[in-house]
């Protein structure tokens, strides 16, 4: 994907993410989203109840991420502790541990992704499959219907490219980096089960670690659930690798983050009213 974008943009730019950030429409989508997230971060209720908003955001994000994998569960059931579906149990474990992985993410993304998969899939796959790349012949789930998976060999090579991209660091907006991380993981489907939960968690982790949402207040997973009819088409556009498809994916991810931020603003207002 990054190679194809690079071929059609300025040769003077050497950072693949900078090329993506410069695509038409991306800067505007990023700025609109950053403005709304900043509005959320400045809400007065956060001076004394930011942990409550963060916890609610984590629960709502986990519920939404599991729903995108096909789980049927409500927030009332989660609050009551009536959780039996392996997908929601995995998403809740991921959400509960995400904050502990922030510092490790930029230094050891391979390790963090393995941990995320172990948390997501603990009740769903065999112990020897937890946290390791899928092997030839293993089933690859496709709840969004994006198409046939890459071969394990191609998936491995593409994951190495993602690790290199993350290790290189960049000055582009966190929203661009997080969208690429999400898109790559969804395109690669490195584990075969729970890849969507892992990809959406990695997107959120990137937004936290790179400073857009340092207190993890924005349930970006919920934004993708809200925009679920756009999710798979935008992802297919990204997987096509054209500049237009990649730009549309980043803009879509920005809209999802905005939807998540709006939800947390509503939580803030509810807490304010008591």
C-alpha positions in Angstrom: 0.0 0.0 0.0 2.6 2.5 1.0 4.8 1.8 -2.0 1.9 2.5 -4.4 1.1 5.8 -2.7 4.8 6.7 -2.8 4.9 6.1 -6.6 2.3 8.7 -7.2 3.4 11.6 -4.9 6.4 13.9 -4.6 9.7 12.2 -4.7 11.0 15.0 -2.5 9.1 13.4 0.4 10.8 10.4 1.9 8.5 9.6 4.8 5.6 7.4 3.5 3.3 8.8 6.2 4.1 12.3 5.2 3.0 11.4 1.7 -0.3 10.2 3.1 -0.7 13.2 5.3 -0.3 15.4 2.1 -3.0 13.6 0.2 -6.1 15.7 -0.7 -8.6 16.0 2.1 -6.5 14.5 4.8 -5.3 17.7 6.5 -8.8 19.0 6.7 -10.2 15.8 8.2 -7.3 15.7 10.7 -7.9 19.4 11.7 -11.6 19.0 12.2 -11.1 15.9 14.3 -8.3 17.5 16.4 -10.6 20.5 17.1 -13.3 18.3 18.5 -10.9 16.1 20.6 -9.4 19.3 22.0 -12.9 20.4 22.9 -13.4 17.2 24.8 -10.0 17.4 26.5 -11.0 20.9 27.8 -14.3 19.9 29.3 -14.5 21.0 32.9 -15.8 17.7 34.3 -12.4 16.1 33.5 -10.7 18.1 36.2 -12.2 15.8 38.7 -13.7 12.9 36.9 -11.4 12.1 33.9 -10.9 8.5 35.2 -14.7 7.9 35.1 -14.9 9.1 31.5 -11.9 7.0 30.6 -13.4 3.9 32.1 -16.8 4.5 30.4 -15.0 5.0 27.2 -13.1 1.8 27.6 -16.3 -0.2 28.2 -18.2 1.4 25.4 -15.2 0.9 23.0 -14.9 -2.8 24.0 -18.6 -3.4 23.4 -18.5 -1.7 20.0 -15.4 -3.6 18.9 -16.9 -6.9 19.8 -20.1 -6.0 18.0 -18.1 -5.4 14.9 -16.8 -8.9 15.2 -20.4 -10.2 15.2 -21.0 -10.4 19.0 -24.5 -9.4 20.3 -24.1 -7.7 23.7 -25.5 -4.6 25.3 -23.9 -2.2 27.7 -26.5 -3.2 30.3 -25.3 -6.8 30.1 -21.7 -5.7 30.5 -22.5 -3.6 33.5 -24.4 -6.5 35.1 -21.5 -8.8 34.4 -23.5 -11.0 32.1 -20.7 -11.6 29.5 -20.4 -15.0 27.9 -19.4 -14.3 24.3 -15.7 -14.9 23.7 -15.5 -11.8 21.6 -16.8 -9.4 24.2 -14.7 -11.1 26.9 -11.6 -10.6 24.8 -12.4 -7.0 23.9 -12.9 -6.2 27.6 -9.6 -7.7 28.5 -7.9 -5.7 25.8 -9.6 -2.5 26.9 -8.6 -3.1 30.5 -5.0 -3.6 29.8 -4.5 -1.0 27.0 -3.2 1.7 29.4 -0.3 -0.5 30.6 0.9 -0.9 27.0 1.3 2.7 26.0 5.0 3.0 26.9 5.9 -0.3 25.3 4.1 0.3 22.0 6.6 2.6 20.3 9.6 0.5 21.5 8.3 -3.0 20.9 5.1 -3.1 18.7 5.6 -6.8 17.9 5.4 -7.6 21.6 2.4 -5.4 22.2 0.5 -6.9 19.3 1.2 -10.4 20.5 -0.1 -9.4 23.9 -3.2 -7.8 22.5 -4.0 -11.0 20.6 -3.4 -13.1 23.6 -5.9 -11.0 25.5 -8.4 -10.9 22.7 -8.3 -14.6 21.8 -7.7 -16.3 25.2 -11.1 -18.0 25.1 -11.3 -18.6 21.4 -8.1 -20.3 20.1 -5.7 -22.9 21.3 -2.9 -21.9 23.6 -0.2 -22.4 21.0 -1.9 -20.0 18.6 -2.1 -17.1 21.1 0.0 -14.1 20.1 1.7 -15.8 17.2 1.3 -15.2 13.4 -1.1 -17.5 11.7 0.2 -20.5 9.8 -0.6 -21.9 6.4 -4.0 -23.7 6.4 -5.3 -21.9 9.5 -8.7 -20.3 9.3 -8.9 -16.6 8.9 -12.0 -14.9 10.1 -13.5 -12.1 8.0 -16.5 -10.6 9.9 -16.4 -7.4 7.7 -16.3 -9.4 4.4 -13.2 -7.7 3.0 -12.1 -10.7 1.0 -9.5 -13.5 0.9 -6.5 -13.1 3.3 -2.9 -12.7 2.3 -0.7 -15.8 2.5 1.2 -16.2 5.7 4.4 -15.4 3.9 3.2 -12.2 2.5 1.5 -11.3 5.7 4.8 -11.8 7.6 6.7 -9.5 5.2 4.0 -6.8 5.4 4.1 -6.9 9.2 7.8 -6.4 9.1 7.2 -3.3 7.0 4.7 -2.1 9.6 7.1 -2.6 12.5 9.8 -0.7 10.5 7.3 2.2 9.9 6.5 2.4 13.6 10.1 2.3 14.6 11.1 5.1 12.3 8.9 7.6 14.1 7.4 10.6 12.3 6.2 14.1 12.8 2.9 13.5 10.9 -0.4 13.8 12.9 -1.3 10.9 15.2 -4.6 10.5 13.3 -2.7 9.6 10.1 -0.4 7.1 11.8 -3.2 5.5 13.7 -5.3 5.1 10.5 -2.4 3.4 8.7 -1.8 1.1 11.7 -5.5 0.1 11.7 -5.6 -0.3 8.0 -2.5 -2.4 7.7 -3.6 -4.7 10.5 -7.0 -5.2 9.0 -5.5 -5.8 5.5 -2.9 -8.3 6.9 -5.1 -10.1 9.5 -1.9 -11.4 11.1 -3.5 -13.8 13.6 -6.6 -15.2 11.9 -9.0 -14.7 14.9 -9.7 -11.4 16.7 -7.7 -9.3 14.2 -10.3 -6.6 14.2 -10.2 -6.3 18.0 -6.4 -6.0 17.8 -6.4 -3.5 15.0 -8.9 -1.2 16.6 -7.0 -1.4 19.9 -3.8 -0.6 18.1 -5.4 2.4 16.5 -6.6 3.7 19.9 -3.2 2.9 21.5 -1.5 5.0 18.8 -3.8 7.9 19.4 -3.0 7.8 23.1 0.8 7.2 22.8 1.2 9.9 20.1 -0.6 12.5 22.2 -3.9 13.2 20.5 -5.8 11.5 23.4 -3.4 11.1 26.3 -6.0 10.1 28.8 -7.7 7.5 26.5 -11.1 9.3 26.6 -12.1 8.7 23.0 -13.7 5.3 22.1 -12.6 5.3 18.5 -14.0 1.7 18.3 -17.4 3.1 19.0 -16.9 5.5 16.1 -16.3 2.6 13.8 -19.4 0.9 15.1 -21.4 4.1 14.5 -20.1 4.3 11.0 -20.3 0.6 10.4 -21.8 0.9 6.9 -18.8 2.9 5.8 -16.2 0.7 7.5 -15.7 -2.2 5.1 -16.0 0.0 1.9 -13.4 2.4 3.2 -11.1 -0.5 4.2 -11.4 -2.0 0.8 -10.4 1.3 -0.7 -7.3 1.4 1.5 -6.4 -2.2 0.6 -6.6 -1.2 -3.1 -3.6 1.1 -2.4 -4.5 4.0 -4.6 -3.9 7.5 -3.2 -7.7 8.2 -3.4 -8.5 5.0 -1.5 -5.9 5.7 1.2 -6.9 9.3 1.6 -10.6 8.2 1.9 -9.6 5.7 4.6 -7.8 8.2 6.7 -10.7 10.7 6.4 -13.1 7.9 7.4 -10.9 7.0 10.4 -11.0 10.7 11.4 -14.8 10.7 11.3 -14.8 7.6 13.5 -12.6 9.3 16.0 -14.9 12.3 15.9 -17.9 10.1 16.5 -16.1 8.6 19.5 -15.2 12.0 20.9 -18.8 13.1 20.5 -19.9 10.1 22.6 -17.4 11.0 25.4 -18.6 14.6 25.3 -22.1 13.3 25.9 -20.7 11.3 28.8 -19.1 14.4 30.2 -22.4 16.3 30.0 -24.2 13.5 31.7 -21.7 13.5 34.6 -22.0 17.3 34.8 -25.8 17.1 35.2 -25.3 14.4 37.9 
